[in-house]
């Protein structure tokens, strides 16, 4: 319990620091974009590289991974399609809606929660790898090829994006078991530690310039995104896990991982591409709050 609560508390404190920096005018309006760019181009690619290089790939084998991955992908894609058809969203907005409902906080929240609920932090590795190797690069490629991005083709955007390169280099290191010399690896690790704080502080800065409305005041699209991520994704994961005959820890793993809230990195993408900021901001915060009872319930009653 304490490990999970510590993860939520850590996020809240760092976000609050960003909010206070903006409120007290220690930093100017340009700080939010600057931090977002630093996280996007430097911190996050390094974080992905280090995370993938050190992950236990054996944990990717298992039906719980299928249940989790299929729930996130299918539900996220369905929500993106609904955004376009029902709300007339653009391709970039739909890509961010897809990320908001499928990309979970598997790093600084997933690892401590997995340690408490599942007994081992390594259970969070499959979520992290599926996201950095598949979900995020595919969405970013669509964003880059849209008018909000550079307008390049999806294939070219995918092949040249720093996140994709970070994941590819990390996977190559993992598979080859080669350890780079410390003169290269130490600064990479140091830069990777920049990613999460920069994302959280940038998110906190945004809360001052764009105050979050109450849940009952949010637009229907935003409420739909929050509901989808908080309840439908873990519900779909539960159904798939039961159909696959999972029980015990693998069953809990599929549901708990799917119940993790939207990751702050989605906000970095929204900031980077100047698209769907209010939806992503509200979804990130509210799914973090709502994930607490969902994860606690899943951990207590699934066996």
PyMOL commands that set and color helices and strands:
alter all, ss='L'
color gray80, all
select helices_A, chain A and resi 2-23+30-54+57-60+63-87+91-102+110-118+121-145+154-160+162-176+182-209+215-217+220-243+248-259+265-273+277-301
alter helices_A, ss='H'
color red, helices_A
deselect
rebuild
show_as cartoon
